[in-house]
Structures are given as structure tokens and as C-alpha cells.
Amino acid sequence: MDVQSWTLLLVVISFSLYIGIAIWSRANSTSDFYIAGGHVPPLANGLATAADWMSAASFLGMAGLLSFTGYDGSVYLMGWTGGYVLLALLLAPYLRKFGKFTVPDFIGDRYYSNITRTVAVFCALMVSFTYVAGQMRGVGLVFSRFLEVPIDTGVIIGMLIVLFYAVLGGMKGITYTQVAQYCVLIFAFMVPAIFISIQMTGNPVPQLGMGSQVLGEETYLLDKLDGLSEALGFTAYTDGSKSTLDILCITAALMVGTAGLPHVIVRFFTVPKVRDARKSAGYALLFIAILYTTAPAVAVFARTNLLETVSGQPYEAMPEWFRKWETTGLILFEDKNQDGLIQYTGDAEINELTVDPDITVLANPEIADLPNWVIALVAAGGLAAALSTAAGLLLVISTAISHDLIKKQWKPDISDRSELVLARISAVIAVCIAGYFGINPPDFVAATVALAFGLAAASFFPAIILGIFYKKMNKEGATAGMVVGIGAMLYYMLRFKFDMFGGGTSEDWWFGISPEGFGTVAMLLNFIVSLSVSAFFRDPPEEVQEIVENIRLPKGAGEASPH
Amino acid sequence: MEKPQHNARAYWRQNLRYLIVLLAIWFLVSFGAGVLFKDVLNTIKIGGFGLGFWFAQQGSIYVFVLLIFIYVRLMNKLDKKFGYDDED
């Protein structure tokens, strides 16, 4: 069977599975819809969180990014896993004990203010929308490359699937489809990685293969890659080119941003007890770590393969995959010196080949000449990763509208049944908007994903941490901190990513900190402003201080309730 | 049994102590071994890996997973000791 039939077969099977699960787990109340009734076992929640978290960017993008940046890519590995330690130790158990439905719920109640609540809703919406547009685009790309349908049709198919199970099942449906999606995506990621690891090093464990000797040679794979890279004028793979301060800032911003992402936090509201919240954070990171420790190995294999296959070789002799990707425009070859050979070097003047890092994971099995079903599996895995994250984000968006805005502020006396209807309508609207951005992607999608982390780091993280660990933090301090944090982050991003406020190049960065790393600075600003401003205002009321006392003790978490 | 108020304070203080130790390790393996001391550690080779590079792309992640499970164990014990465990 050819790749296209295999892909079609695997996509149809996996999609029917997701739809089947959705029908089996329909939501009957707002509690089902927002937090799966609070009955999700920790293991299932760990699996669902892992799928929720690992998006098209983790599955398709990260290994490629690592492959092209070497050591510098470590910021993503440490940043996107280290955040779970913060989440497990500093946030998840306390927010679960608090026992409401959403992050703005906590911020609004803890800071006894609807203004603070609205600021939080605004941040949640902003973070989630920027994220979800990229997921829809990822779905479209996979469809177009493997099933040869137009990207727009791919986006619409993806929308219909997500619409079906997110609207019908809410959090309950999403949780159990995410469990299935995790299994699909991790299988799809590991199979080619193991194949290639055996092929190149003889070691079936990619994490070990990465540090082994090349099969049939006396050199270590990493030394070989360093040598190849330097000979071609690239930086040695295991050295970085970013400044140490910038590496520290980006890593910290990604860690703290991860811990502040509303669609991840809300997953910890779905388990029955505080101890389950802690445990499921552990499971989640374990399942994420399987992919995140394999990705750097895949990156090394792919980079070595690519350099060996193309560099200095005649263009005419390129294998089939090279031409296929050329037609998508993701591989570009321009024979500058007209010698018919491919000069691939770090020197922009004479370099003739441009490869988009995003194709690494998709093209890797083809480059390594693996069987057709393995190539098709990667497509199904990419779809699972994109759909699971999209669904989680859409739920945050619809909850923010139906619960945080309508129920909590505009019409508090609405019945549970009508709130459920509203939540479903909001989900439909959110899917349509996400689909629109998937079909007409704004140019700034890539830039705003970094902004999403920066925003989460600059706003939610300090407000939640202070809310739990500093009893005397009052609404004035928290609100001022969030506004300054977000403001600083927006200013820096708009100036250096979108050329506003006079723009500027990397020379003008403050202390050489890139916009991706600025979330760390904005977060520190938030902490400083919150603490200083709070000193000038009255302590929070007695009953709020009691809430804080209460969430610190795990006993009696009980069922989450809307009141 | 001591007074509940006193109990709660002792529980919280022990919790904070655990957090400080665990987060110090969290900081050391990532920001320390993976970034700040990377070049020094890279002079030590384990298989094909320089140790600093290994911490940045592999080791720190393994330690993160361990840290959470250690925290889970410590807190479950602490909950039991102070009678805050939530068995049905």
C-alpha cells in the first residue's frame, strides 16, 4: 500500500475512535462540561494533560527546531518540562483545594474584585486564541501534505471533528479523547525514532542512541555531527550561539509561562482530591518526558542524515522526498554557482539550500527510508497532537465566556441547564473563529505563541503564587502587578516583533534579552509592583484570609462547586 | 492532639521547607548544570555526551520527573502525620 492509502486508513480509524469516545462520554451538567464532574482518575488525567499540553508545535515542530539550533534549543526542552515542577509544587494542589471551575474564578474570588476577574478573563482569552489558531493551521498542513487535499479543506475537517466532541462532551469528552490521542501520538513519535536509532547506532533506545557510536564507525554520533557542522560553517551542534543571560531568561519565561497556562491549570480541577492533583502532575510530566527526551535524539539523527544526504551531492541525484517537499516550498534550492551540486553551509552568501525546520519530523522517516505505514503513522500522530490541544483551548475559551463573563458577572441567576446551553454555543462560536484564523492565518501567529507564554508568565503566575503564599496580598497590589506585567510584555513584544514604538533590532534589546525571554523580566516587574503597591492599601478582608488558610490544607477538597 | 491552629502552622512550615529544597534542586539541574556550569561540565564525557549538554537536553528532564514523585511521597506522608489526608 502506498503512503496515501495508509494515511487515509490510519486517519479514519483514529478519528472514528475519537468520535466513539465522544458519544460515550456526553456531558449532562455544567460540572461535567467544565471539569468532567471532578471524577477523572489521576492516571487518566496525567495522560490527558500530556496530550492537552503537547501541541502540533511539540510533535511536529520541536525536534526540527532542536535539529537546526542544537544546544540553543535546550531552552524549549527545559522550559516546557521544568514548568511542571512549578505547577505540581506551587499551584496545582492549592487550586484543586480551592475547587472552582476556572483560573479567573480563583483570581476573582481571591482578590474579591470583578475588575481583577475581568483582567484575568482577558488574559485567558488572549492566550488561548493565539494558541488555537496555530493548531488549526497544523491540522490543515498535515492534511494537505499527506492526503493532498487543500489546506482549507483540511482545516474544516479538523474543525468538524473538534466541534463534535468538544460541544457534545465538554471537558468530559475532551478528557477521554485526549487519553486516546496521547496513545496515538506517543506511538507515532516513538516508532520512527526507534527505527532510526537502530539504523544509525544499533541502540533501540533513542535517548541512549544519541550518545552512542555511529554503527560501524569508531566515532560518537554527537562528535561526528559537531564535526560535520563545523566543516560546513555552522556552529558546532553542542555549542550555542545565544548569550547565557538570554538562555536563562527564555528558559525561565517558558517554565513560568507553562505553569500559568489556563488550559493546563484547569486540568487539575478535574481530579477528585488534592493528592490526586499532585500525583497527576507527576504522571503528566512523566508522559511528556517520554516525548521530550526522545525529541533531541530525533533532532540529532535527522540533522546528521540531512547533512550527509544533501551536502555536496548533485541535485539530480536527490531522492523522491526532496522533490515532494520542494513542491510545498518548504525546501528551496537555488544553484548559485551553477555547478549542479548542493552547497549547504552556514555562510549565507554561498549557501544554496533552505530547509524549513518544520518538516523535520514529517520528512525524517522518508529520509531514513522507513516503511510506508510508519510515515502514515506520523501524520496520524500530528493530527492527534493538534486536535487534543485545540480542544483543550476551545474549552477554556467557551468557559471564559459562559461562566466567567455571563454567569459570574452579567446574569448570576441563570440556571445550570441554560448555562450548559450557553457553554455549548460559546464552544461553537470559538471553533468557528479558530477555524477562520486557521484558514486565514494572521502573519503574527508564530510571534504570538511566544507572546502567549510571556503573557501567562507576566500575569497569571505572580497573581496566583502571591494569592496562595502571601496572605496579605490585596486586590490593589495584584491588579496593579498584572496590569504592569502585561503592559511591559505587550510593549516589548510590539516594539521588537511588530516594529511599533520606534521598533529596533536585537542591538536595542534591553541587556540583550530577546522578546521570548522578556516574560521573565515582566514577571519580576509584576512581583515587585504587587508587593510595593499592596503595602499602601488595606489588608484583604478576614474571609479572604480564611480562604487562603483553607486552601493550604488538603483535607476536605470535596466536589468542585460553582458557588 | 494539639490545637488545630498550631497544627496547621507546623504543617505549612514543613511544606515550605520541602518546597525550598526541591526547588533548589530544580534550579541546580536546569539553570545550573544545563546553562551556567555547562562548559565546565562538558569537559566530563559520558559516552558521546558532554555532561553539561546531557543535563540541558536529557538529565534535567529526568530529575524534574523524579522531583514531582518525591514531592508526592513526602506530602502524602506529611498529610497523614498531621491528619490532613483525605481518605474516604
Interface residues (C-beta under 8 A of the other chain):
Chain A: L66 Y71 G73 S74 L77 M78 T81 G82 Y84 V85 A88 L89 L90 P93 Q207 L208 M210 G211 S212 Q213 Y220 L221 L222 D223 T238 T244 I247 L248 T251 A252 K273 V274 R275 R278 K279 A281 G282 L285 L286 A289 Y292 T293 P296 E549 R552 L553 P554 K555 G556 A557
Chain B: A8 Y11 W12 N15 L19 L22 L23 W26 S30 F31 G34 V35 L36 K38 N42 I46 G47 G48 F49 G50 F53 W54 A56 Q57 Q58 S60 I61 Y62 F64 V65 L67 I68 F69 Y71 V72 M75 N76 D79 G83 Y84 D85 D86
